[in-house]
Amino acid sequence: MTTLAILPALMGFALVTLFTPGPNNLMLMASGANFGLRRSVPHMAGVALGFAGMAGLVGLGLARVFEIWPLLTQVLRFASVAFLLWLAYKIATAAPKAADAPETEGRPLTFLQAAAFQWVNPKAWAMAVTATSAYAAHQGLWGVALVVTVFAVMGTLSAGLWTVLGQGLRRLLSAPWRLRAFNWTMAALLVATLWPILNAL
């Protein structure tokens, strides 16, 4: 099978995995609701390009390192729990700038923070390993390049969609108590994504 022949199946896989709810999309939606689309652009780019880069490295053999040193998998799980709990806290306490309390202003994730999160995101690891093993394993560098390209393009679309959805809620969340309730709900959903990791510990 040629490299391009796998493109429809790869795009279908990317569509299902990228556009469905997960830690990245929950955080992007919360960022859109709290900070708007423009301020969330670095976060969006970090998610889309960070994951595409991670998938590329996995496709080039990084996953083999975890097979050689299984302890790294356990370290990654603990790092995932710690980082996700920190992000949940950041979402729960996020709020737009208040005129009488500017020090309480929250900030969206930076490009580097969002890109770094991919390395402790269990859904991202599952997606990267599955995509590269199923669609690039027998295609060489061209197959890896195709996986990276598809996830970069479709990841950008997905990140934009979830952020816009969050931004669309801003008018509804104009009342401080509604925004607070939304943020706590998003934080709770993010914590809920830890369940598979905790079961594996």
C-alpha positions as CSV (number, residue, x, y, z in Angstrom):
1,M,0.0,0.0,0.0
2,T,1.4,3.4,-1.0
3,T,1.8,6.2,1.5
4,L,-1.0,8.3,0.0
5,A,-3.3,5.3,0.0
6,I,-3.4,5.3,3.8
7,L,-4.4,9.0,3.8
8,P,-8.2,8.6,4.0
9,A,-7.9,6.1,6.9
10,L,-5.4,8.3,8.7
11,M,-7.6,11.4,8.3
12,G,-10.5,9.4,9.7
13,F,-8.5,8.4,12.7
14,A,-7.3,12.0,13.3
15,L,-10.9,13.3,13.0
16,V,-12.2,10.9,15.6
17,T,-9.3,11.3,18.1
18,L,-8.6,15.0,17.7
19,F,-12.2,16.4,17.7
20,T,-13.6,14.3,20.5
21,P,-13.4,15.6,24.2
22,G,-10.1,15.1,26.0
23,P,-7.7,17.0,28.2
24,N,-6.5,19.3,25.3
25,N,-10.0,20.1,24.1
26,L,-11.4,20.8,27.5
27,M,-8.5,23.2,28.3
28,L,-8.9,24.9,24.9
29,M,-12.6,25.4,25.5
30,A,-11.9,26.8,29.0
31,S,-9.2,29.1,27.5
32,G,-11.6,30.4,24.9
33,A,-14.3,31.1,27.5
34,N,-11.9,32.8,29.8
35,F,-9.5,34.6,27.5
36,G,-11.0,34.7,24.0
37,L,-9.7,33.4,20.7
38,R,-6.8,35.9,20.2
39,R,-5.2,35.4,23.6
40,S,-5.5,31.6,23.2
41,V,-3.7,31.4,19.9
42,P,-0.3,30.3,21.5
43,H,-2.2,27.7,23.5
44,M,-3.8,26.4,20.3
45,A,-0.6,26.3,18.4
46,G,1.2,24.6,21.2
47,V,-1.4,21.8,21.2
48,A,-1.5,21.3,17.4
49,L,2.2,21.6,16.7
50,G,3.3,20.1,19.9
51,F,1.3,16.9,19.4
52,A,2.4,16.7,15.7
53,G,6.0,16.9,16.7
54,M,5.5,14.4,19.4
55,A,3.9,12.0,16.9
56,G,6.9,12.5,14.6
57,L,9.4,11.6,17.3
58,V,7.3,8.5,18.3
59,G,7.3,7.5,14.7
60,L,11.0,7.8,14.5
61,G,11.5,5.3,17.4
62,L,11.0,7.2,20.6
63,A,8.4,4.7,21.8
64,R,11.1,2.0,21.8
65,V,12.8,3.8,24.7
66,F,9.8,3.1,26.9
67,E,10.0,-0.6,25.9
68,I,13.7,-0.7,26.9
69,W,13.1,1.2,30.2
70,P,9.6,0.3,31.5
71,L,10.2,2.5,34.6
72,L,9.9,5.5,32.4
73,T,6.3,4.6,31.8
74,Q,5.6,4.7,35.5
75,V,7.4,8.1,35.8
76,L,5.3,9.4,32.9
77,R,2.1,8.3,34.7
78,F,3.0,10.2,37.9
79,A,4.0,13.2,35.9
80,S,0.7,13.1,34.0
81,V,-1.3,13.0,37.3
82,A,0.7,15.9,38.8
83,F,0.5,18.1,35.7
84,L,-3.2,17.4,35.0
85,L,-4.0,18.3,38.6
86,W,-2.0,21.5,38.3
87,L,-3.8,22.4,35.1
88,A,-7.2,21.6,36.7
89,Y,-6.3,24.0,39.5
90,K,-5.3,26.7,36.9
91,I,-8.7,26.3,35.1
92,A,-10.7,26.3,38.4
93,T,-9.1,29.5,39.5
94,A,-8.9,31.2,36.1
95,A,-10.8,34.5,35.7
96,P,-10.7,37.5,33.3
97,K,-9.1,40.6,34.7
98,A,-11.1,42.3,37.4
99,A,-11.0,46.1,37.6
100,D,-10.6,46.2,41.3
101,A,-8.2,43.2,41.6
102,P,-5.8,43.1,38.7
103,E,-3.6,40.6,40.5
104,T,-6.2,38.0,40.1
105,E,-6.0,38.0,36.3
106,G,-5.4,34.6,34.9
107,R,-3.3,33.8,31.8
108,P,-3.8,31.2,29.1
109,L,-1.1,28.6,28.5
110,T,1.8,29.6,26.5
111,F,3.0,27.8,23.3
112,L,5.7,26.0,25.2
113,Q,3.5,25.0,28.1
114,A,0.8,23.6,25.8
115,A,3.5,21.8,23.7
116,A,5.1,20.3,26.9
117,F,1.7,19.1,28.1
118,Q,1.5,16.7,25.2
119,W,4.3,14.7,26.7
120,V,2.3,13.9,29.9
121,N,-1.1,13.7,28.2
122,P,-2.1,10.0,28.2
123,K,-4.6,10.5,25.3
124,A,-1.8,12.1,23.2
125,W,0.5,9.2,23.8
126,A,-2.2,6.7,22.9
127,M,-3.0,8.6,19.7
128,A,0.7,9.0,18.7
129,V,1.6,5.3,19.3
130,T,-1.5,4.1,17.5
131,A,-1.2,6.5,14.5
132,T,2.5,5.8,13.9
133,S,2.2,2.0,14.4
134,A,-0.9,1.6,12.3
135,Y,-0.2,4.1,9.5
136,A,3.5,4.8,9.4
137,A,5.2,1.5,10.5
138,H,5.7,0.2,7.0
139,Q,5.9,3.5,5.2
140,G,9.3,4.8,6.4
141,L,10.0,8.5,6.7
142,W,7.3,9.4,4.3
143,G,4.7,7.7,6.4
144,V,5.9,9.5,9.5
145,A,5.9,12.8,7.6
146,L,2.3,12.1,6.5
147,V,1.2,11.5,10.1
148,V,2.9,14.7,11.3
149,T,1.3,16.7,8.5
150,V,-2.2,15.3,9.0
151,F,-2.1,15.9,12.7
152,A,-0.7,19.3,12.4
153,V,-3.4,20.5,9.9
154,M,-6.3,18.7,11.5
155,G,-5.0,19.5,15.0
156,T,-5.0,23.2,14.2
157,L,-8.7,22.9,13.0
158,S,-9.7,21.0,16.1
159,A,-7.9,23.5,18.4
160,G,-9.6,26.4,16.7
161,L,-13.0,24.8,16.9
162,W,-12.9,24.0,20.6
163,T,-11.5,27.5,21.4
164,V,-14.2,29.2,19.3
165,L,-16.8,27.0,21.1
166,G,-15.4,28.3,24.4
167,Q,-15.4,31.9,23.2
168,G,-19.0,31.5,22.1
169,L,-19.9,30.8,25.7
170,R,-18.4,34.1,27.0
171,R,-21.6,36.1,26.8
172,L,-23.5,33.3,28.6
173,L,-20.7,33.3,31.2
174,S,-20.6,37.1,31.7
175,A,-21.9,36.7,35.2
176,P,-18.9,35.9,37.6
177,W,-20.8,33.1,39.3
178,R,-21.5,31.4,35.9
179,L,-17.9,31.7,34.8
180,R,-16.8,30.3,38.1
181,A,-19.2,27.4,37.8
182,F,-18.0,26.7,34.2
183,N,-14.4,26.8,35.3
184,W,-15.0,24.4,38.1
185,T,-16.9,22.1,35.8
186,M,-14.1,22.1,33.2
187,A,-11.6,21.4,36.0
188,A,-13.7,18.5,37.3
189,L,-13.9,17.0,33.8
190,L,-10.2,17.3,33.4
191,V,-9.6,15.5,36.7
192,A,-12.0,12.8,35.5
193,T,-9.7,12.1,32.6
194,L,-7.1,10.8,35.1
195,W,-9.2,7.7,35.9
196,P,-7.4,5.5,33.3
197,I,-4.0,6.6,34.6
198,L,-5.0,6.0,38.3
199,N,-6.2,2.5,37.4
200,A,-2.8,1.7,35.9
201,L,-0.8,2.9,38.9
